[in-house]
Amino acid sequence: MTELEKTILDTLLELDEKIKNLRTTNSKPDFLELFARLDALTNQLPKNSDPNLLHYLHKKSYEKARLALQGRDSENAQGACR
């Protein structure tokens, strides 16, 4: 895993954690900042990156992207895109 992919995974894990904590927190997290950060990181990925990862990130399938980066892509359900 490259340093950029690690940063993307960390950001995806942060997003996942904030979503899980929505019910128990009084303040609303700034999802727009996280989405903007993910877009910026995605745009930095080289064209020869894992095609599945690129697809997931460009389609905003963040859970699928997280699973792919964690080496768990086989757990992803086949989508309608393919």
C-alpha positions in Angstrom: 0.0 0.0 0.0 1.3 3.4 -1.0 1.4 6.3 1.4 -1.3 8.0 -0.6 -3.5 4.9 -0.3 -2.8 4.8 3.4 -4.0 8.4 3.7 -7.1 7.6 1.7 -7.8 4.6 4.0 -7.3 6.7 7.1 -9.8 9.3 5.7 -12.3 6.5 4.9 -12.0 5.1 8.4 -12.5 8.6 9.8 -15.7 9.0 7.7 -16.9 5.6 8.8 -16.3 6.4 12.4 -18.2 9.7 12.1 -21.1 8.0 10.5 -21.3 5.4 13.3 -21.2 8.2 15.9 -24.0 10.3 14.4 -26.6 8.9 16.8 -24.6 9.5 19.9 -23.1 12.9 19.2 -24.8 16.3 19.6 -22.6 18.0 17.0 -22.8 17.2 13.4 -19.5 16.3 11.7 -18.4 18.3 8.6 -18.9 15.7 6.0 -18.3 18.2 3.2 -14.7 18.6 4.3 -14.2 14.9 4.4 -15.7 14.4 0.9 -13.6 17.3 -0.5 -10.5 15.7 1.1 -11.4 12.3 -0.5 -11.9 13.9 -3.9 -8.5 15.7 -3.7 -6.8 12.5 -2.6 -8.5 10.5 -5.4 -7.4 13.0 -8.0 -3.8 12.4 -6.8 -3.9 8.6 -7.5 -1.9 7.6 -10.6 -3.8 6.3 -13.6 -2.2 2.9 -13.1 -3.7 2.4 -9.7 -6.0 -0.5 -8.9 -8.9 -0.1 -11.4 -11.4 -1.3 -8.8 -10.2 1.3 -6.2 -10.4 4.0 -8.8 -13.9 3.0 -9.8 -15.1 2.9 -6.2 -13.6 6.3 -5.4 -14.9 8.0 -8.5 -18.4 6.6 -8.0 -18.2 7.6 -4.3 -18.6 4.0 -3.1 -16.6 4.7 0.0 -17.4 1.5 1.9 -16.3 -0.6 -1.1 -13.1 1.5 -1.4 -12.4 1.0 2.3 -12.8 -2.8 2.0 -10.6 -2.9 -1.1 -7.8 -1.0 0.7 -8.1 -3.3 3.6 -7.6 -6.3 1.3 -11.2 -7.3 1.6 -12.4 -6.6 -1.9 -13.9 -10.1 -2.1 -16.5 -8.9 0.4 -17.8 -6.3 -1.9 -21.1 -7.1 -3.6 -21.1 -6.9 -7.4 -22.7 -3.6 -8.4 -24.8 -2.7 -11.4 -21.9 -0.9 -13.1 -20.2 -4.1 -14.3 
